[in-house]
Amino acid sequence: MPGSRSRVRLLQVVDTEYTADSVEWCPLEGRRHLLVCGTYQLRKPEDQPADPESKVRLGRLYLYRLNADSSACPLLEIQRRDTSAILDMKWCLVPVAGHALLGVADAGGSVELLRLVGSENAYTLQPFSSFALEKQCLALSLDWSTGKIGRASDQPLKVISSDSKGQLYLLEVNEEGPGLQEVAMWQAHHFEAWIAAFNYWQTEIVYSGGDDGLLKGWDTRTPGTSVFTSKRHSMGVCSIRSSPHRENILATGSYDEHILLWDTRNMKQPFADMSVGGGVWRLKWHPFHHHLLLAACMHGGFKIFNCQKAIEEKQEACTVSASHTLPNSLVYGADWSWLYVHNPLQTCRSCCSGSSPCSNSGAKAAHLSNLKAVHQSPAPSYDHLAENDEEGHTILQSGSKPRTSVQVLAEDMMKSDSQLHTAGTKVCDSDLYLEAANFDISFLTTCSFYDHILHLWKAQCTLCPRCKQSKKLLASLK
């Protein structure tokens, strides 16, 4: 799509050593500069015992901090934990007993909750609770019942998980006591249940997708009996995401290389169908733009869809806002950051009149160029300037003097239409400044198999409808 390729810039590349398949930014205020990356690695054949059934799946969990004071590597590793191979991770959208909780589904057949403790640069993830699924299975996915802002205080905190035997597990989190407890378990699919997810607007309803190609809905008050079964996908269903912004909107993805958008009041037929050129392993709605959908499309790279017209008019009008494929890799993980650019003098009028919210590119460049490194990441990391060829593929430049990722960002900001009113503009994660936020600039991360790489990107989402949606978000937060 003409003009779309310039909207996403690669800022940093980090070597995760093991193949990476899951990445999640922390959504909680004051901790949105933190993200985790999970890895999955089969032990090499020469290291395996003779018995082919005794494969060892290794994993490692990385905790990173986006460091606004680093010119060398904005993403700095602050913790690593060796674990069983990680299949899925998600943060709880609300604090539990004063802490951020991360849920992890692993190849050892467990759902583990990790508690974020500490402050500033001393954050660590520590075990809080775990639940073992059935023996000799892999925990494939998990989701929290708190997928949208505004959980009622009396609403139970629940987790839905799926396993490699096709089973679903409904778990409840006891904030006071022993942690995870089983509420219900039932057989959902004949083969692997790749994904399970809540309807964030009606959390008694959950959805599941399996390698049998079926998308199913369940009422957890009567588990074991599906409320619908769809065969609309032609291959295994591996991603499901309820919209946290719009009730009744559901996105699903499959190995059949299609993303479908559904109105949950009518699950007989999707209202939008997008072919993406790769199996859709993960789907993420933007935390502020209700119409932007990020997709991790395996060998098809990652894509950002503008679904506004499709959602509002229920017609097939989703367009690709940005798309990148990466050579010799399969993109399995992708997530939006909850961070935003804070500009005290920005007004809605400047955006809606067609002018950019920023007017001093030199100030921004100076601000970014003055970023200083605090320490180096223990994990190997290296930075490249990314360019795109005519087909939208990312090319990592070589043969020239390396430039730091923040230098790339500063140069890109100077060349782009974004300008600043004041040198005080900064990346922010406090809800106190939402009214003066510039939601046009987003950070996102992707991670990939085979090349064991974590990518940090900056997306320029110059979409005027954000003004109206930001006001709705602010109203919901107050």
Backbone torsions as a table, in degrees:
resi	resn	phi	psi	omega
1	MET	NA	123.7	-177.4
2	PRO	-56.7	131.6	176.1
3	GLY	85.3	-16.6	-174.9
4	SER	-78.6	-27.4	-173.6
5	ARG	-69.6	-25.1	-178.7
6	SER	-77.9	-5.0	-174.7
7	ARG	-82.3	-13.3	-178.7
8	VAL	-123.9	129.0	179.9
9	ARG	-122.7	137.0	176.1
10	LEU	-80.8	126.0	-177.9
11	LEU	-103.6	-36.0	-175.7
12	GLN	-157.4	148.4	176.6
13	VAL	-124.8	128.0	-178.4
14	VAL	-122.5	130.8	176.9
15	ASP	-82.2	118.5	-178.8
16	THR	-93.6	2.6	176.0
17	GLU	70.0	-55.0	170.2
18	TYR	-91.9	160.6	177.5
19	THR	-65.4	134.9	-172.7
20	ALA	-102.2	136.0	-176.2
21	ASP	-136.0	-0.6	-177.9
22	SER	-150.2	133.1	177.3
23	VAL	-142.7	136.9	-175.5
24	GLU	-144.9	126.7	172.6
25	TRP	-85.5	141.3	177.6
26	CYS	-70.5	130.7	-176.8
27	PRO	-91.6	-5.9	-172.2
28	LEU	-83.4	138.4	-179.0
29	GLU	-56.2	136.1	-179.1
30	GLY	86.5	-11.2	-179.8
31	ARG	-130.6	17.5	-176.5
32	ARG	-76.0	-6.7	175.6
33	HIS	-84.8	2.6	-178.9
34	LEU	-104.1	143.0	172.6
35	LEU	-145.2	157.8	179.9
36	VAL	-120.6	149.9	176.1
37	CYS	-131.5	129.5	179.8
38	GLY	-109.5	148.3	-175.6
39	THR	-127.0	159.6	-177.9
40	TYR	-141.5	121.1	-176.5
41	GLN	-141.6	119.9	172.0
42	LEU	-76.8	138.4	178.1
43	ARG	-61.6	137.3	-176.9
44	LYS	-58.2	146.5	-176.3
45	PRO	-52.6	-39.2	-178.0
46	GLU	-68.5	-17.8	179.5
47	ASP	-95.3	-4.8	-175.8
48	GLN	-86.7	147.7	171.6
49	PRO	-64.7	170.6	-177.2
50	ALA	-63.7	-32.4	-178.4
51	ASP	-71.4	116.1	-178.1
52	PRO	-67.1	-18.1	-179.6
53	GLU	-78.5	-10.8	-174.8
54	SER	-98.6	41.5	177.4
55	LYS	-64.3	141.6	177.4
56	VAL	-107.5	122.5	179.0
57	ARG	-103.3	110.7	-177.0
58	LEU	-94.0	150.1	177.7
59	GLY	-144.9	162.7	175.6
60	ARG	-148.9	137.3	177.8
61	LEU	-108.5	123.2	177.5
62	TYR	-105.7	138.4	171.0
63	LEU	-112.6	123.7	-178.7
64	TYR	-117.6	156.5	173.8
65	ARG	-122.2	129.3	172.8
66	LEU	-79.1	108.6	-171.4
67	ASN	-95.3	109.4	-179.6
68	ALA	-72.7	-4.0	-179.9
69	ASP	-110.1	15.0	-177.2
70	SER	-112.6	127.3	175.7
71	SER	-94.0	-15.7	-176.1
72	ALA	-89.5	-50.9	-179.7
73	CYS	-146.5	104.8	-179.4
74	PRO	-57.7	-37.5	176.9
75	LEU	-88.7	118.4	-179.9
76	LEU	-117.8	128.9	177.5
77	GLU	-73.0	131.4	177.7
78	ILE	-120.0	-9.8	175.5
79	GLN	-162.2	148.4	169.7
80	ARG	-137.6	139.4	179.9
81	ARG	-129.3	122.3	174.6
82	ASP	-78.2	131.5	-173.8
83	THR	-142.8	-176.8	163.0
84	SER	-66.7	160.5	179.7
85	ALA	-55.0	138.9	-175.1
86	ILE	-99.1	128.5	178.5
87	LEU	-101.0	-31.0	-177.4
88	ASP	-160.2	153.1	176.0
89	MET	-147.4	147.7	171.9
90	LYS	-154.1	141.5	173.7
91	TRP	-83.2	145.6	169.5
92	CYS	-74.6	137.3	-174.3
93	LEU	-77.0	-9.2	177.8
94	VAL	-126.4	150.2	176.5
95	PRO	-68.8	147.2	177.9
96	VAL	-119.3	118.7	-175.9
97	ALA	52.4	37.8	175.9
98	GLY	83.8	2.4	-176.1
99	HIS	-124.2	153.2	169.4
100	ALA	-76.2	137.5	179.2
101	LEU	-115.9	133.5	175.0
102	LEU	-111.8	126.8	174.8
103	GLY	-95.9	136.9	-177.4
104	VAL	-129.7	128.0	173.7
105	ALA	-104.6	125.2	-172.8
106	ASP	-126.4	168.7	-176.0
107	ALA	-73.0	-9.3	174.7
108	GLY	-80.7	0.1	178.4
109	GLY	83.2	28.4	-178.0
110	SER	-125.5	150.2	165.9
111	VAL	-106.7	118.8	-177.1
112	GLU	-116.0	138.5	174.0
113	LEU	-105.1	128.7	178.2
114	LEU	-114.8	136.7	-177.6
115	ARG	-102.5	131.1	177.8
116	LEU	-84.5	120.4	-179.3
117	VAL	-124.4	158.7	178.5
118	GLY	102.2	-168.2	-179.6
119	SER	-158.6	165.5	179.1
120	GLU	52.3	-119.1	-176.1
121	ASN	-95.1	6.7	-173.8
122	ALA	-109.3	24.3	179.7
123	TYR	-67.7	140.7	171.4
124	THR	-142.2	153.5	173.9
125	LEU	-98.7	125.3	-177.4
126	GLN	-124.9	146.6	-178.6
127	PRO	-58.1	136.0	177.8
128	PHE	-117.2	-47.0	179.9
129	SER	-164.0	157.2	175.6
130	SER	-146.6	156.2	178.7
131	PHE	-137.7	125.1	179.7
132	ALA	-88.0	124.5	175.2
133	LEU	-76.1	-166.8	-179.0
134	GLU	-61.5	151.7	-177.6
135	LYS	-63.0	150.1	176.4
136	GLN	55.6	47.3	174.2
137	CYS	-139.8	164.6	175.2
138	LEU	-106.0	134.5	170.0
139	ALA	-78.2	118.6	-171.1
140	LEU	-98.0	-30.1	-177.2
141	SER	-157.3	166.9	172.2
142	LEU	-156.0	159.2	175.5
143	ASP	-150.3	150.7	177.8
144	TRP	-97.9	150.3	176.2
145	SER	-74.9	-5.5	-177.8
146	THR	-101.3	45.2	-174.1
147	GLY	-76.0	-7.7	176.8
148	LYS	-131.8	158.6	-179.7
149	ILE	-66.4	138.7	173.5
150	GLY	104.5	44.0	176.3
151	ARG	-73.3	130.8	176.9
152	ALA	-66.6	143.3	-175.5
153	SER	-63.0	-26.7	-179.2
154	ASP	-94.5	4.8	-179.1
155	GLN	-81.0	126.5	178.7
156	PRO	-61.1	146.5	177.8
157	LEU	-92.8	115.2	-173.5
158	LYS	-126.7	158.9	176.8
159	VAL	-128.6	136.2	171.2
160	ILE	-111.2	136.4	-178.8
161	SER	-135.9	157.9	178.7
162	SER	-131.1	158.4	-177.8
163	ASP	-132.5	176.5	-175.3
164	SER	-74.8	-6.1	175.7
165	LYS	-98.7	6.5	177.4
166	GLY	86.1	15.3	-176.2
167	GLN	-100.9	152.9	174.2
168	LEU	-113.6	147.7	-179.7
169	TYR	-130.1	122.1	173.1
170	LEU	-98.7	119.9	-176.9
171	LEU	-119.0	149.6	176.4
172	GLU	-117.7	139.9	-179.6
173	VAL	-98.5	116.8	175.7
174	ASN	-89.1	109.1	-175.2
175	GLU	-68.9	-20.4	-178.2
176	GLU	-96.9	-40.0	-167.5
177	GLY	-104.0	-132.3	-166.8
178	PRO	-74.4	-2.4	176.7
179	GLY	101.8	-121.4	-175.0
180	LEU	-80.0	131.0	176.8
181	GLN	-134.5	140.9	-178.2
182	GLU	-75.6	131.7	174.9
183	VAL	-100.4	-43.4	-179.5
184	ALA	-159.5	154.4	174.4
185	MET	-143.6	136.8	179.3
186	TRP	-152.9	157.9	177.8
187	GLN	-79.7	123.7	-175.3
188	ALA	-112.3	-34.7	-175.4
189	HIS	-138.7	158.2	-179.4
190	HIS	-77.4	-25.8	179.3
191	PHE	-123.8	-157.7	-176.9
192	GLU	-56.0	133.0	170.8
193	ALA	-91.9	92.4	-171.9
194	TRP	-65.3	-30.3	-171.3
195	ILE	-148.8	144.2	172.2
196	ALA	-138.8	141.2	-175.5
197	ALA	-153.4	150.7	177.4
198	PHE	-84.6	152.4	158.6
199	ASN	-81.3	109.7	-172.1
200	TYR	-67.7	-15.9	-178.6
201	TRP	-95.8	-17.1	178.3
202	GLN	-146.2	85.1	-165.4
203	THR	-74.4	-1.2	170.3
204	GLU	-74.5	-17.1	-179.2
205	ILE	-98.9	132.2	174.9
206	VAL	-128.5	158.7	178.8
207	TYR	-122.6	154.1	177.0
208	SER	-142.9	151.7	176.5
209	GLY	-132.7	139.5	-175.1
210	GLY	-129.5	171.2	177.5
211	ASP	-70.3	-10.2	174.6
212	ASP	-78.3	1.5	178.0
213	GLY	81.5	8.5	-175.9
214	LEU	-100.1	139.9	169.3
215	LEU	-108.0	125.2	-175.7
216	LYS	-127.6	152.5	173.6
217	GLY	-117.1	147.1	-175.6
218	TRP	-138.1	142.8	169.6
219	ASP	-101.4	113.6	-173.5
220	THR	-68.4	-10.2	174.9
221	ARG	-75.8	-20.2	174.6
222	THR	-134.0	66.5	-174.4
223	PRO	-64.7	152.9	177.5
224	GLY	100.3	-18.3	178.4
225	THR	-120.1	115.2	-176.3
226	SER	-72.7	145.6	177.5
227	VAL	-88.6	-19.5	170.1
228	PHE	-160.1	157.3	173.8
229	THR	-136.6	125.2	-179.6
230	SER	-115.3	135.9	175.2
231	LYS	-108.5	20.7	-174.6
232	ARG	-64.2	-36.0	173.1
233	HIS	-77.5	143.3	-176.1
234	SER	-95.3	-5.8	177.5
235	MET	-140.1	-173.3	-176.1
236	GLY	-55.1	135.9	178.1
237	VAL	-91.8	119.9	-172.6
238	CYS	-125.2	1.1	175.6
239	SER	-148.1	137.3	178.9
240	ILE	-142.6	133.6	179.9
241	ARG	-146.6	115.9	173.6
242	SER	-75.8	139.3	178.7
243	SER	-71.7	129.7	176.2
244	PRO	-81.7	-6.5	-175.9
245	HIS	-104.5	-38.7	-174.3
246	ARG	-121.2	122.0	177.4
247	GLU	-64.3	145.1	175.8
248	ASN	75.8	9.5	177.8
249	ILE	-105.6	126.6	-178.4
250	LEU	-133.0	136.1	175.9
251	ALA	-113.6	137.0	177.1
252	THR	-132.3	150.4	178.8
253	GLY	-137.5	158.0	-170.2
254	SER	-147.0	166.2	170.2
255	TYR	-63.8	-14.4	178.7
256	ASP	-75.4	2.8	174.4
257	GLU	70.8	29.2	177.6
258	HIS	-126.8	143.4	168.4
259	ILE	-106.9	130.2	177.6
260	LEU	-114.7	138.8	172.8
261	LEU	-107.7	133.3	-175.0
262	TRP	-123.3	149.1	162.1
263	ASP	-96.0	116.0	-171.9
264	THR	-65.2	-9.8	175.1
265	ARG	-81.4	-10.5	178.8
266	ASN	-145.3	89.1	-176.4
267	MET	-92.4	16.9	177.0
268	LYS	-79.4	-30.6	-176.0
269	GLN	-151.2	130.6	176.7
270	PRO	-70.7	154.5	178.3
271	PHE	-95.3	-5.2	175.9
272	ALA	-150.1	145.1	-177.3
273	ASP	-140.1	117.3	-179.1
274	MET	-118.5	125.2	173.1
275	SER	-85.5	130.1	-170.7
276	VAL	-118.9	-6.8	176.4
277	GLY	77.7	20.1	177.6
278	GLY	-175.1	155.5	177.1
279	GLY	-61.7	138.0	-172.9
280	VAL	-98.2	100.0	-175.1
281	TRP	-86.2	-34.8	179.6
282	ARG	-142.6	146.6	177.2
283	LEU	-129.7	135.9	-179.8
284	LYS	-139.1	122.2	172.0
285	TRP	-76.1	144.2	177.9
286	HIS	-64.1	140.5	-177.9
287	PRO	-66.5	-21.0	-178.2
288	PHE	-120.9	-38.5	177.8
289	HIS	-87.0	110.7	-173.0
290	HIS	-66.8	-20.2	-171.7
291	HIS	-100.9	-3.4	-178.2
292	LEU	-95.6	127.1	-178.0
293	LEU	-123.9	123.1	179.0
294	LEU	-98.0	131.7	-177.3
295	ALA	-126.1	130.3	171.1
296	ALA	-93.2	113.0	-167.9
297	CYS	-113.4	35.0	175.7
298	MET	51.2	-120.6	-177.3
299	HIS	-70.6	-9.8	175.1
300	GLY	-85.7	6.1	179.4
301	GLY	73.8	-144.0	175.5
302	PHE	-125.9	153.6	-178.4
303	LYS	-137.5	147.0	173.3
304	ILE	-114.1	120.7	-178.7
305	PHE	-104.1	139.0	169.8
306	ASN	-96.1	107.7	-174.4
307	CYS	-104.4	13.9	-172.2
308	GLN	-58.3	-51.0	-176.6
309	LYS	-66.1	-39.2	179.6
310	ALA	-63.0	-41.8	-178.2
311	ILE	-70.1	-43.8	-174.5
312	GLU	-78.4	-31.5	-175.7
313	GLU	-112.1	-1.5	-179.7
314	LYS	51.9	46.6	175.6
315	GLN	-134.2	159.1	-176.3
316	GLU	-75.3	90.3	-176.8
317	ALA	-138.7	25.3	177.2
318	CYS	-71.1	133.7	178.4
319	THR	-118.9	153.3	178.9
320	VAL	-86.3	111.8	178.4
321	SER	-77.4	-34.3	178.7
322	ALA	-157.2	149.0	-178.2
323	SER	-152.7	132.4	177.5
324	HIS	-138.4	133.2	169.6
325	THR	-111.2	146.7	-177.4
326	LEU	-117.9	131.6	-175.6
327	PRO	-66.1	141.2	173.7
328	ASN	57.6	38.4	179.7
329	SER	-150.1	158.0	174.2
330	LEU	-119.2	116.8	-178.8
331	VAL	-81.8	111.4	179.9
332	TYR	-105.1	-31.1	-177.2
333	GLY	-117.3	144.5	176.2
334	ALA	-159.1	143.4	177.9
335	ASP	-159.2	148.8	173.7
336	TRP	-85.4	144.3	169.7
337	SER	-82.0	148.7	174.9
338	TRP	-87.8	-1.7	177.4
339	LEU	-70.9	154.7	176.8
340	TYR	-145.7	164.9	177.6
341	VAL	-87.8	125.6	-178.7
342	HIS	-98.5	123.5	177.5
343	ASN	-130.8	104.7	-175.1
344	PRO	-58.2	-26.3	-174.9
345	LEU	-99.2	1.4	-179.0
346	GLN	-69.0	140.6	176.5
347	THR	-127.2	154.9	177.2
348	CYS	-62.7	-34.3	-176.5
349	ARG	-61.3	-40.1	-177.3
350	SER	-62.9	-36.6	179.4
351	CYS	-71.0	-47.3	-173.7
352	CYS	-70.9	-21.3	178.7
353	SER	-81.3	-5.5	178.1
354	GLY	100.7	-10.6	178.0
355	SER	-84.2	152.7	-179.7
356	SER	-76.9	153.3	-175.8
357	PRO	-75.8	-5.1	-176.8
358	CYS	-125.0	145.3	-174.0
359	SER	-133.3	2.5	-176.5
360	ASN	-130.3	83.2	-176.8
361	SER	-66.6	-32.0	178.9
362	GLY	-64.5	-38.4	178.6
363	ALA	-64.0	-42.2	-179.9
364	LYS	-66.1	-42.2	179.3
365	ALA	-62.1	-40.7	178.3
366	ALA	-64.0	-41.3	179.6
367	HIS	-61.4	-43.9	-177.6
368	LEU	-74.1	-36.2	-178.4
369	SER	-68.6	-21.9	-179.2
370	ASN	-85.6	-0.4	178.8
371	LEU	-65.2	135.0	-176.4
372	LYS	-122.4	144.1	-177.7
373	ALA	-73.7	138.6	174.9
374	VAL	-92.8	-48.1	175.3
375	HIS	-159.5	165.2	179.9
376	GLN	-89.0	149.8	178.7
377	SER	-71.0	135.2	176.5
378	PRO	-60.6	-31.3	178.7
379	ALA	-80.7	144.8	177.9
380	PRO	-58.1	135.4	176.4
381	SER	-144.0	149.6	178.2
382	TYR	-152.4	152.6	-171.5
383	ASP	-119.2	143.6	178.0
384	HIS	-136.7	150.1	167.8
385	LEU	-83.8	130.5	-178.4
386	ALA	-99.3	135.8	169.7
387	GLU	-123.9	165.8	-178.9
388	ASN	-123.8	138.4	175.5
389	ASP	-82.8	-176.1	-174.6
390	GLU	-65.8	-19.8	-179.6
391	GLU	-93.0	-0.2	178.3
392	GLY	89.4	13.1	178.2
393	HIS	-83.9	144.7	177.5
394	THR	-82.1	131.0	177.9
395	ILE	-115.7	128.0	176.8
396	LEU	-92.5	117.1	-174.6
397	GLN	-69.2	148.9	176.0
398	SER	-142.1	168.7	177.3
399	GLY	83.7	5.1	177.5
400	SER	-129.4	165.9	-178.9
401	LYS	-63.6	127.4	-177.6
402	PRO	-61.1	141.9	173.7
403	ARG	-116.5	142.3	-179.6
404	THR	-68.4	157.3	-177.5
405	SER	-63.2	-33.4	-180.0
406	VAL	-72.9	-32.6	173.3
407	GLN	-62.9	-41.9	177.1
408	VAL	-59.5	-44.9	179.7
409	LEU	-62.1	-43.6	-179.0
410	ALA	-63.1	-44.0	179.6
411	GLU	-64.9	-40.8	-179.6
412	ASP	-63.6	-40.6	179.8
413	MET	-65.0	-35.3	179.4
414	MET	-69.0	-35.1	-177.5
415	LYS	-80.7	-24.6	-174.7
416	SER	-80.3	178.0	179.1
417	ASP	-77.4	-12.7	-178.6
418	SER	-74.2	128.5	175.4
419	GLN	-134.3	163.7	-174.9
420	LEU	-113.7	143.2	173.2
421	HIS	-75.7	-28.7	-171.6
422	THR	-149.9	151.7	178.0
423	ALA	-70.7	-8.0	180.0
424	GLY	-78.6	-2.2	179.9
425	THR	-61.7	138.3	-177.4
426	LYS	-155.4	161.5	173.1
427	VAL	-74.3	133.8	-171.1
428	CYS	-140.0	150.0	176.1
429	ASP	-130.7	20.3	179.4
430	SER	-100.1	131.2	179.7
431	ASP	-67.1	-12.0	179.3
432	LEU	-65.2	-23.7	-174.8
433	TYR	-107.0	13.0	-176.8
434	LEU	-60.3	-33.2	-176.8
435	GLU	-67.4	-22.0	179.2
436	ALA	-111.3	23.7	-176.7
437	ALA	-82.3	145.8	170.8
438	ASN	-102.7	99.7	-177.1
439	PHE	-83.5	2.6	179.8
440	ASP	-68.1	-28.2	-177.0
441	ILE	-103.3	124.8	179.2
442	SER	-128.0	148.1	170.8
443	PHE	-104.4	144.4	174.8
444	LEU	-145.7	160.2	178.3
445	THR	-129.8	149.4	172.6
446	THR	-133.0	157.4	175.9
447	CYS	-142.0	156.3	-168.4
448	SER	-142.7	154.1	175.7
449	PHE	-78.4	162.8	173.6
450	TYR	70.7	-52.7	178.9
451	ASP	-91.4	1.7	178.1
452	HIS	39.4	63.0	-174.1
453	ILE	-128.5	138.8	169.6
454	LEU	-109.1	126.9	-179.3
455	HIS	-111.2	137.7	171.7
456	LEU	-108.9	128.0	-176.7
457	TRP	-124.9	157.1	169.0
458	LYS	-117.4	127.7	179.9
459	ALA	-110.8	136.0	176.8
460	GLN	-103.3	104.4	-175.9
461	CYS	-105.5	75.9	-176.9
462	THR	-81.5	76.4	-176.9
463	LEU	-122.0	113.9	-175.4
464	CYS	-60.2	-31.5	-179.6
465	PRO	-60.5	-9.5	-179.8
466	ARG	-62.3	-29.1	-178.9
467	CYS	-58.0	-49.6	-179.2
468	LYS	-65.1	-41.2	-177.5
469	GLN	-71.8	-35.2	178.3
470	SER	-63.7	-37.7	178.4
471	LYS	-64.5	-39.3	177.9
472	LYS	-64.7	-41.0	179.3
473	LEU	-63.6	-45.2	179.1
474	LEU	-59.4	-40.6	179.6
475	ALA	-64.3	-35.5	-179.0
476	SER	-73.2	-24.7	-178.2
477	LEU	-83.5	-19.6	-173.6
478	LYS	-92.6	NA	NA
